């Protein structure tokens, strides 16, 4: 696939950019189980399967491994395996998996919270519970998708640690740190990793139309910002065709990343 971007693609949306950024997070994984949780992660993983990483193993999110790559929430006509939910835990333990989860909170050391808000003994709001986050972050490559980047999500300290960041994993000992790999954090504003000073969240790129100052203002901790911050790449013409005509012709991606209202004032 060519990586040349057609100049006619100046109508690229923020959702398109996010889908390509998520696909890039899975580009170098090789033959591994791509396990997306959420609409944009599902779109990005399927885009990676069709472009940069054809060896990526994908599922229908329920019990089947897919040989084909259907559109979002579509049925595949080619099935290559059966993986009931209990078998997913075997893959988690084996480590040949890259999961992209959501996050209600992420702190400056890449710890994630999806469990509850408030004090652990008496939380103000109950969420999903830690679910598979501890096992994911100890055994698998893990990334996060945040559709609304804000100071409510990016906090100095998460209220409850569900997913473990690299600093905390190292402090727990070699058993926890050996396979801890927080690979990417993709949001509606930019792309990040957790390889800043002292294992902190670092800004890798800002999406087109977003400034570094906007990202800093929307982050509730001191963000590691390199001297030069590039702009997240826009999808190529081929990728846009796949996103818009093959994988998401109904435009479901805009439910998570809507386009900002245009100023029509003269």
C-alpha positions in Angstrom: 0.0 0.0 0.0 1.3 3.4 -0.9 1.9 5.9 1.9 1.5 8.9 -0.4 -1.3 11.2 0.8 -3.4 12.7 -2.0 -3.7 16.4 -1.7 -7.4 16.0 -2.3 -7.8 14.5 1.1 -8.0 17.8 2.9 -11.5 16.8 4.1 -9.9 14.3 6.4 -11.8 14.2 9.7 -10.5 13.9 13.3 -12.1 10.5 13.5 -10.2 9.4 10.4 -6.9 10.5 11.9 -7.7 8.7 15.2 -8.5 5.5 13.2 -5.1 5.7 11.4 -3.3 6.5 14.7 -4.8 3.4 16.3 -3.9 1.3 13.2 -0.3 2.5 13.6 -0.2 1.3 17.2 -0.8 -2.2 15.9 1.4 -1.9 12.8 4.5 -3.6 14.0 2.9 -6.4 16.2 3.1 -9.2 13.6 1.1 -12.3 14.2 -0.6 -11.4 17.4 -4.2 -11.3 18.7 -5.5 -7.7 18.2 -8.1 -7.2 20.9 -9.8 -3.8 20.6 -12.4 -2.6 23.1 -14.6 0.1 21.7 -15.7 1.4 18.3 -12.6 3.4 17.2 -10.2 0.7 18.4 -12.1 -1.9 16.4 -12.0 0.3 13.3 -8.2 0.9 13.8 -7.4 -2.7 14.3 -9.3 -3.7 11.2 -7.6 -1.0 9.2 -4.2 -2.3 10.4 -5.2 -5.8 9.3 -5.9 -4.5 5.8 -2.8 -2.4 5.5 0.3 -2.4 7.7 -0.1 -5.7 9.5 -1.9 -8.4 7.5 -0.7 -11.1 10.0 -2.8 -9.5 12.8 -5.3 -11.9 14.2 -8.8 -10.4 14.7 -12.0 -11.6 16.2 -15.7 -10.8 16.1 -15.5 -9.7 19.7 -17.4 -12.7 20.9 -16.1 -16.2 20.0 -14.7 -16.3 16.5 -11.4 -15.6 14.9 -12.0 -14.0 11.5 -10.0 -14.7 8.3 -11.9 -11.9 6.5 -12.2 -8.3 7.6 -15.9 -7.3 7.7 -17.2 -3.7 8.3 -17.9 -2.6 11.9 -20.5 -4.9 13.5 -20.8 -6.9 10.2 -20.5 -10.7 9.7 -17.4 -12.3 8.2 -18.0 -14.9 5.6 -14.6 -16.6 6.4 -14.1 -18.0 9.9 -10.7 -19.4 10.9 -11.1 -20.3 14.5 -13.2 -20.5 17.6 -12.2 -18.7 20.8 -14.8 -18.8 23.6 -14.3 -16.2 26.3 -12.7 -18.6 28.7 -10.0 -19.4 26.1 -9.1 -15.7 25.9 -7.5 -16.0 29.3 -5.1 -18.6 27.9 -4.0 -16.1 25.3 -3.7 -13.4 27.9 -1.4 -15.6 30.0 0.6 -16.6 26.9 1.2 -13.0 26.0 0.5 -13.0 22.2 -2.0 -10.3 22.5 -2.3 -6.5 22.1 -5.3 -5.1 23.8 -6.5 -1.5 23.4 -8.8 -0.6 26.4 -10.6 2.5 27.5 -9.7 4.5 30.5 -11.8 6.5 32.9 -8.6 7.9 34.4 -4.9 7.8 33.4 -2.2 9.3 35.6 1.2 10.7 34.8 2.8 7.2 35.2 0.4 5.5 32.9 -1.7 3.8 35.5 -5.3 3.3 34.4 -8.6 3.3 36.3 -11.8 1.7 35.1 -13.0 0.5 38.5 -14.5 3.4 40.6 -14.2 7.1 41.3 -13.4 8.3 44.8 -11.9 6.7 47.8 -11.4 2.9 47.5 -13.2 2.2 50.8 -16.3 4.3 49.8 -16.2 5.3 46.2 -18.5 8.0 44.8 -19.2 6.2 41.6 -18.9 2.5 40.7 -17.6 1.8 37.2 -16.8 -1.5 35.4 -14.4 -2.9 38.0 -10.8 -3.8 37.2 -11.9 -6.7 35.0 -9.0 -7.9 32.9 -6.8 -4.8 33.3 -4.3 -6.2 35.8 -3.7 -9.3 33.8 -3.5 -7.4 30.6 -0.9 -5.0 31.8 1.2 -7.7 33.4 1.1 -10.2 30.5 0.2 -8.3 27.3 1.1 -5.3 25.3 -1.6 -2.8 26.3 -2.7 0.5 24.7 -5.5 2.9 25.7 -8.1 4.9 23.7 -9.6 8.1 25.2 -12.2 9.7 22.9 -12.5 12.9 25.1 -9.1 14.1 26.4 -9.6 16.2 29.5 -8.3 16.9 33.0 -11.0 14.6 34.4 -9.4 11.7 32.6 -5.7 12.6 32.7 -5.1 13.1 36.5 -2.1 13.3 38.7 -3.1 10.1 40.5 -5.8 7.6 39.6 -8.3 6.9 42.4 -7.9 3.1 41.9 -5.2 1.3 39.9 -6.8 -1.1 37.5 -4.2 -1.2 34.7 -0.5 -1.0 36.0 1.9 1.5 34.5 5.7 0.7 34.0 6.9 2.6 37.1 4.5 0.8 39.4 5.2 -2.6 37.7 9.0 -2.1 38.3 8.3 -1.3 42.0 6.3 -4.5 42.3 9.3 -6.6 41.1 10.6 -8.3 38.0 7.6 -10.6 37.8 5.2 -7.7 37.2 7.6 -5.7 35.1 8.9 -8.3 32.8 6.1 -8.1 30.3 4.6 -4.8 31.2 4.3 -2.8 27.9 2.1 0.2 27.8 2.5 0.9 24.2 0.3 3.8 23.1 -2.3 6.1 24.4 -4.4 7.6 21.6 -6.9 10.4 22.3 -9.0 12.8 20.2 -6.1 15.3 20.7 -2.9 13.3 20.1 -0.8 10.3 20.6 1.3 9.4 23.7 3.5 6.8 25.2 4.8 6.2 28.8 8.5 6.7 28.0 9.0 10.1 29.4 11.3 11.0 32.3 10.8 8.6 35.2 8.3 6.5 33.2 5.8 9.3 32.7 3.3 10.0 29.9 5.0 11.6 26.9 3.5 13.5 24.0 4.4 11.9 20.6 2.2 13.9 18.3 -0.8 16.3 18.1 -3.6 15.7 15.6 -4.0 18.2 12.8 -5.6 21.4 14.0 -4.6 20.7 17.7 -1.8 22.7 19.4 0.6 21.5 22.1 -0.8 24.2 24.4 -4.3 22.7 24.0 -3.1 19.3 24.9 -1.2 20.6 28.0 -4.2 22.5 29.1 -6.4 19.4 28.9 -4.0 17.3 30.9 -4.2 17.3 34.7 -0.5 16.6 35.3 2.9 17.8 34.0 3.2 16.2 30.6 6.6 15.2 29.1 6.7 17.4 26.0 9.7 17.0 23.6 11.2 20.1 22.0 9.7 19.2 18.6 6.3 17.7 18.5 5.2 16.4 15.1 1.6 16.4 13.7 -0.1 13.0 13.6 -0.1 11.8 10.1 -3.3 11.9 8.1 -4.6 8.7 6.5 -3.5 7.9 2.9 -6.0 7.9 0.1 -6.1 4.1 0.3 -6.8 4.2 4.0 -9.5 6.7 3.6 -11.3 4.5 1.0 -11.0 1.6 3.4 -12.3 3.6 6.4 -15.2 5.3 4.5 -16.3 2.7 2.0 -15.3 -0.7 3.5 -15.0 -0.6 7.2 -17.3 2.2 8.4 -19.6 3.3 5.5 -22.3 4.2 8.0 -20.0 6.7 9.8 -20.3 5.1 13.2 -16.8 6.5 14.1 -18.4 10.0 14.5 -20.3 8.8 17.6 -17.0 8.8 19.5 -15.2 11.6 17.7 -17.7 14.0 16.2 -16.6 16.7 14.0 -16.6 20.2 15.7 -19.3 22.5 14.5 -18.1 24.9 11.8 -18.4 28.6 12.2 -20.7 29.8 9.5 -20.6 33.5 10.6 -19.5 35.8 7.8 
